[in-house]
Amino acid sequence: MTYRPITDMWILARPKVKYYGAYPSGFLERARALLGVTMDDTVLHVCAGRVRDYPFRGFGRKDRTLDLDSEVKPDYLRDCRYSLATYSGGWPAILADPPYSEQDAMHYVSGPVTLPTPAGLLANCLLHVRPGGRVGFLHYQWPRPPKKMGRYPIKCVALIGIVMGYGNNIRAFSVYEKVKA
């Protein structure tokens, strides 16, 4: 039997908060389920410094944020292109939602910006997740994961198309697992 990832389409309502780039209503709780973590597990939210403002369930009390914008008061203030925060034994799960374009990024930071490539950011996240852990990636592009991270194979466990609020924009939410060897 061959392995086939979960594929689905979610139609979600507009965000209930008024800041640019907020998750659509219902996304975070569903994403957490696909990441295979409970509300008591720790998730690193990359490029999502305002995720604490999300009015619905899905942000756990042990979750941490990593962002480039100091105004959103992230737990880790750094550029995700170079380093992510480390966690003893690796993060149980990471959720990345980088800006999709330079125009998109200008809503978050002022001045010229160099975006992380989707494949580069995905590889960096997979490097920091523990064996058996998962990385969720929200973007217009579906990044190709590396086949392995060290001795650990990588597999795509889910690919969800998300149609959301403003003009029925579509994004791909993909979930990758660093398989225990």
Secondary structure, DSSP 4 states (H G I P E B T S, - for coil): -----EEEEEEEBPPSS-STTPPPBTHHHHHHHHHT--TTS-EEEET-TTGGG--SS---TT-EEEES-GGG--SEES-TTT-----TT-EEEEEE---SSHHHHTTTSSS---PPPHHHHHHHHHHHEEEEEEEEEEESS-PPPPSEETTEEEEEEEEEEEEETGGGEEEEEEEEEE---
